């Protein structure tokens, strides 16, 4: 098949391209090479030379149409993810571009056989909980005053009784708490509903926290693997927010690629949305300890930094049973992901400056705040 990957110069896109090339498919990539992910707007050296590369924005109608001509399938992985309050940009990049893909397929009668869009675990917000009576509930975002007091657990919504207990969360849940998650819910609906309406097989993939090489050094907000690895690499104590007992769900990049390829080739995935996660829950402190182990740091004991990041979820863990029913399962461990990223770090220049960049960016956005209890 001939396959277009938007955002294909990025972390997930480039690895997916490699796998498709290995299977004998031809790949075209459309990518705007946005900073800070791609410093200097440079095409990364890791892109396979067999890839047909197109530099440009997915919102450019003519460029997108030209890129879609002659292909059999589209992976729409281009996205805007940040913490800045530029709310319209999330929807312009993540939703409008998705709608444009379907508009062009229908208007131009393009013979595209499948569209796969990248969604996110962020669509779940705090995810599913049970209250003290065993009733299912979806908590709201924790407010700033609560977090500043050092009260980290989610409170029971009106009509429910605490304490709450987090649950593995399946695909029926949608409770986004930030602009990125809301935009990804909208993108899912555009893809799945327009796909079904016009007979264009479509799949939405809700990725958990994806880890591995090629994840940008310069993404200030996301990537516990990146931040913890950078810290241990330069001999610094990594910043652990809240009390370190937050539950997280980490998935290796190659397990994500396996899921992407499966959903391209398996018609049972058509018009469905899937969670793509690691199938094992870790606390942030447990993950920090795993990173320390890979880096050979002896006697490391995770310590809370006395700070919190406003807008973080307390606990989130994706149920991947639906995707496993198609024959997929995650086979790489957190240690595998960290070890691979450690090797990737050897390509980085001036790592101290990278950490300084991330810390200043977070401070400028007023995301990291002090616990005042």
C-alpha positions in Angstrom: 0.0 0.0 0.0 0.9 3.7 -0.4 0.5 5.4 3.0 0.5 9.0 4.1 1.6 9.8 7.7 0.8 13.4 8.8 3.2 14.3 11.6 5.4 11.5 10.3 8.7 13.2 11.2 7.7 13.0 14.9 8.1 10.4 17.6 5.2 8.0 16.9 5.0 8.8 13.2 8.6 8.1 12.3 8.6 4.7 14.1 5.3 3.8 12.4 6.9 4.8 9.0 9.8 2.5 9.7 7.5 -0.5 10.4 5.5 0.1 7.3 8.6 0.3 5.1 9.8 -2.9 6.6 6.5 -4.6 5.6 7.0 -3.4 2.0 4.7 -0.4 2.0 5.6 2.9 0.5 5.4 6.0 2.8 4.9 9.7 2.3 5.2 12.0 5.3 3.7 15.4 5.7 5.1 17.4 8.6 5.5 21.1 9.4 8.6 20.5 11.6 7.4 22.7 14.3 9.6 24.0 17.1 10.4 23.1 19.8 10.0 19.4 18.8 12.1 20.0 15.7 14.7 22.7 16.5 15.4 25.0 13.6 12.5 23.4 11.7 15.1 20.8 10.5 14.1 17.4 9.1 15.4 14.8 11.6 18.3 12.6 10.5 16.5 9.5 11.6 13.9 9.7 8.8 14.4 6.8 6.4 15.6 8.2 3.0 13.0 6.0 1.3 10.3 8.2 2.7 8.8 10.8 0.4 8.9 13.9 2.6 6.6 16.9 2.2 7.2 20.0 4.4 4.1 21.8 5.3 1.0 22.3 7.5 -1.9 19.9 7.5 -4.3 22.9 7.5 -3.0 23.9 4.1 -5.8 22.5 1.9 -3.9 22.4 -1.4 -0.8 20.8 0.2 -2.9 18.3 2.1 -4.8 17.3 -1.0 -1.7 16.9 -3.0 -0.2 14.8 -0.3 -3.4 12.6 -0.1 -3.5 11.9 -3.9 -2.3 8.5 -4.8 -2.3 7.0 -1.3 -4.4 4.1 0.0 -4.4 5.0 3.7 -3.8 7.9 6.0 -2.3 7.9 9.5 -3.3 11.4 10.9 -0.8 11.8 13.7 -0.1 15.5 13.3 -1.3 17.4 16.5 -0.8 20.4 18.7 0.0 19.6 22.3 1.2 22.1 24.8 0.0 23.8 28.0 -0.4 27.3 26.6 -3.8 29.0 26.8 -4.1 29.3 23.0 -7.3 27.4 23.0 -8.3 27.9 19.4 -5.1 26.4 18.1 -5.8 23.0 19.6 -9.1 22.8 17.7 -7.7 24.4 14.6 -4.8 21.9 14.3 -6.3 18.8 15.9 -9.9 19.0 14.7 -10.1 21.2 11.6 -7.3 19.3 9.9 -9.2 16.0 10.6 -12.4 17.4 9.2 -10.4 18.6 6.1 -9.1 15.1 5.5 -12.6 13.7 5.2 -13.9 16.7 3.3 -11.2 16.2 0.6 -11.8 12.4 0.4 -15.5 13.0 -0.2 -15.2 16.1 -2.4 -12.4 14.7 -4.6 -13.6 11.1 -4.5 -10.2 9.9 -3.3 -10.0 6.1 -3.1 -8.6 6.0 0.4 -9.3 2.7 2.1 -8.6 3.7 5.7 -7.9 6.6 8.0 -6.3 6.2 11.4 -6.3 9.2 13.8 -4.2 9.7 16.9 -6.3 10.4 20.0 -5.0 10.5 23.6 -5.5 9.2 27.1 -6.2 12.9 27.9 -9.7 12.3 26.7 -10.4 10.4 29.9 -9.5 13.2 32.3 -9.4 11.6 35.7 -11.0 8.5 34.3 -13.3 6.1 36.1 -13.6 5.8 39.9 -15.9 3.9 42.3 -17.2 5.8 45.3 -17.6 4.4 48.9 -20.9 2.8 47.9 -19.4 1.1 44.8 -21.1 3.5 42.3 -19.2 4.5 39.2 -18.3 8.2 38.9 -16.2 10.6 36.9 -14.5 13.2 39.1 -13.8 16.8 38.0 -10.4 18.4 37.8 -8.8 19.1 41.2 -8.9 22.8 42.1 -5.7 24.8 42.8 -6.6 25.5 46.4 -7.0 21.8 47.1 -3.6 21.0 45.6 -1.9 23.9 47.3 -3.0 22.4 50.6 -1.4 19.1 49.7 -4.8 17.3 49.3 -4.1 15.2 46.2 -6.9 12.6 46.0 -10.0 13.4 43.8 -13.1 14.4 45.7 -16.4 12.7 45.3 -18.7 14.6 42.9 -22.1 15.8 44.1 -24.4 12.8 44.7 -21.5 10.4 45.5 -19.7 9.5 48.7 -16.0 9.4 49.2 -13.3 8.2 49.5 -13.0 7.4 45.8 -11.1 4.4 44.3 -9.5 4.7 40.8 -10.4 2.0 38.2 -9.0 0.8 34.9 -10.9 2.9 32.4 -12.3 1.6 29.2 -13.3 3.3 25.9 -16.8 4.1 27.0 -15.5 6.9 29.2 -14.9 10.5 28.0 -14.2 13.1 30.6 -11.5 15.5 29.3 -10.4 18.2 31.7 -8.2 20.4 29.5 -8.2 21.9 26.0 -6.0 19.2 24.5 -8.2 16.4 25.7 -11.4 18.2 24.6 -9.9 18.7 21.1 -9.0 15.0 20.9 -12.6 13.9 21.8 -13.8 16.2 19.0 -11.2 14.7 16.6 -12.4 11.1 17.5 -16.0 12.0 16.7 -15.1 13.7 13.4 -13.2 10.7 12.3 -15.5 7.9 13.4 -18.8 9.6 12.6 -17.8 11.0 9.2 -16.0 7.8 8.4 -19.1 5.8 9.0 -21.4 8.3 7.3 -19.3 8.2 4.1 -18.1 4.6 4.2 -14.5 5.5 4.9 -13.1 2.8 7.4 -11.7 4.8 10.3 -10.0 4.1 13.6 -9.2 6.3 16.6 -6.2 5.3 18.8 -6.1 6.7 22.4 -2.4 6.5 23.2 -1.4 6.4 26.9 2.0 7.8 27.9 4.2 6.6 25.0 7.9 6.2 25.7 11.1 5.4 23.7 13.8 7.0 21.5 13.0 10.0 19.2 10.7 11.5 21.8 11.7 15.2 21.7 14.2 16.5 24.2 12.5 19.9 24.1 8.8 19.1 25.0 8.6 21.1 28.2 5.4 19.5 29.6 5.1 15.9 28.6 7.3 12.9 29.1 8.2 11.5 32.5 10.7 9.2 30.8 12.4 12.2 29.1 12.6 14.4 32.3 13.7 11.6 34.6 16.3 10.2 32.2 17.7 13.7 31.6 17.9 14.3 35.3 19.7 11.1 36.1 22.0 11.5 33.1 23.4 14.8 34.5 23.4 13.6 38.1 20.4 15.6 39.3 17.5 14.6 41.5 14.3 14.3 39.3 11.4 16.5 40.3 8.5 14.3 41.6 5.3 16.3 42.0 2.6 15.8 44.6 3.5 12.8 46.8 4.7 10.5 43.9 1.8 8.1 44.4 0.0 9.2 41.2 -0.9 6.2 39.1 0.3 6.3 35.5 0.1 4.0 32.4 3.3 3.8 30.3 3.5 2.1 26.9 6.6 1.4 24.7 6.7 3.0 21.3 7.2 -0.3 19.5 4.0 -1.7 21.2 2.2 1.4 19.9 3.6 0.8 16.4 2.4 -2.8 16.6 -1.1 -1.5 17.4 -1.0 1.0 14.6 -0.1 -1.6 12.0 -2.7 -4.1 13.3 -5.5 -1.6 13.0 -4.4 -0.7 9.4 -4.5 -4.3 8.3 -7.4 -5.8 10.4 -10.9 -4.9 9.3 -12.3 -5.7 12.7 -10.8 -2.3 13.8 -12.9 -0.3 11.4 -15.0 2.4 12.9 -13.7 1.6 16.4 -11.7 3.5 19.0 -9.0 1.7 21.1 -7.0 2.4 24.1 -3.3 1.7 23.5 -1.6 1.4 26.9 1.0 -0.6 28.8 -1.5 -2.8 30.7 0.4 -2.3 34.0 0.0 0.5 36.6 2.9 2.3 38.1 3.1 5.1 40.6 5.3 8.0 39.6 7.7 7.1 42.4 7.9 3.5 41.1 8.7 4.7 37.6 11.4 7.1 39.0 13.0 4.1 40.8 12.9 2.1 37.5 14.7 4.9 35.7 17.3 5.1 38.5 17.9 1.3 38.2 18.5 1.5 34.5 21.0 4.4 35.0 22.8 2.4 37.7 22.0 4.9 40.5 22.5 3.0 43.8 20.4 3.7 46.9 18.0 6.0 45.2 14.9 6.8 47.2 12.2 8.9 45.5 11.4 12.2 47.3 8.6 14.5 46.6 9.7 18.0 45.5 7.1 19.9 47.5 5.5 21.1 44.3 2.6 20.1 42.0 1.7 20.7 38.4 -1.7 22.4 38.1 -3.9 20.5 35.6 -2.3 17.1 36.1 -4.6 14.1 36.6 -4.2 12.2 39.9 -4.6 8.7 38.7 -5.2 7.4 35.1 -4.9 3.8 33.8 -6.3 2.7 30.5 -8.1 -0.7 30.1 -6.7 -2.2 26.9 -8.9 -5.3 26.8 -10.6 -4.2 23.6 -7.4 -4.0 21.6 -6.1 -7.2 23.1 -9.2 -9.0 21.8 -7.8 -8.3 18.3 -4.6 -10.2 19.2 -2.4 -7.3 20.3 -0.7 -7.1 23.6 2.1 -4.9 25.0 5.3 -6.9 25.2 8.0 -4.3 26.2 8.6 -3.3 29.7 9.2 0.2 31.3 12.8 -0.9 31.7 13.0 -1.5 27.9 11.7 1.9 27.2 14.1 3.7 29.6 17.1 1.7 28.4 16.3 2.7 24.8 15.8 6.3 25.7 19.1 6.3 27.6 20.9 5.2 24.3 19.0 8.0 22.5 20.3 10.6 25.0 23.8 10.0 23.7 22.8 12.0 20.6 21.8 15.0 22.7 24.1 18.1 22.9 24.2 20.3 26.0 21.8 18.4 28.1 22.0 20.9 30.9 20.6 23.6 28.7 17.8 21.2 27.7 16.7 20.8 31.3 17.0 24.5 31.9 14.9 25.2 28.8 12.1 22.9 30.1 12.2 24.3 33.7 12.0 27.9 32.4 9.2 27.0 30.1 7.2 25.5 32.9 7.9 28.5 35.1 6.8 30.9 32.4 3.5 29.0 32.1 3.0 29.0 35.9 2.3 25.3 35.8 4.5 24.2 38.6 3.4 25.6 41.9 4.4 25.2 45.6 2.5 23.1 48.1 1.8 25.4 51.1 0.7 23.0 53.8 
